[in-house]
């Protein structure tokens, strides 16, 4: 699909240098370049969601990041 190829190109461009993103035989995957942690998904949109969640988790756990206050 042309739209899917364009969406993949945009996703790769957005996360270039942070995640390596591929689609082989219908399996979408990404790995975090610094550690090699890898995850996969059944669709591009699901992989996009996983990348965003993973990145948010990394930011939250980064040294020097503000601590969250519990309520």
Beta strands, then each sheet from edge to edge (+ up, - down):
strand 1: 19-24
strand 2: 27-32
strand 3: 38-41
sheet 1: 1+ 2- 3+
end
